[in-house]
């Protein structure tokens, strides 16, 4: 089962989320009240931009809509949109850090 660790940069704290069967990262974060901000939820505002610190292979590759926005955003090469990213089922550790917190 993948484990997701959300790192809160402002306080230096982290929250661990369980994602036993993978799925949409936005739903995993919502259900477990992770400190990842969302707004449009449709790959247009970038509020949910995250840096993938570890375990990028546990995410499905970005779809065209997500990649189009990532291409115009400034951010780490490992950044993703939490509202679009999908977690693969299976074991592993995924560490993400909200950008701008
Ligand atoms: S919430 Fe707007 S791009 Fe993800």
Boltz pocket constraint, residues with backbone or C-beta under 6 A from the ligand:
constraints:
  - pocket:
      binder: B
      contacts: [[A, 37], [A, 38], [A, 39], [A, 40], [A, 41], [A, 42], [A, 43], [A, 44], [A, 45], [A, 46], [A, 47], [A, 48], [A, 49], [A, 81], [A, 82], [A, 83], [A, 84]]
      max_distance: 6.0
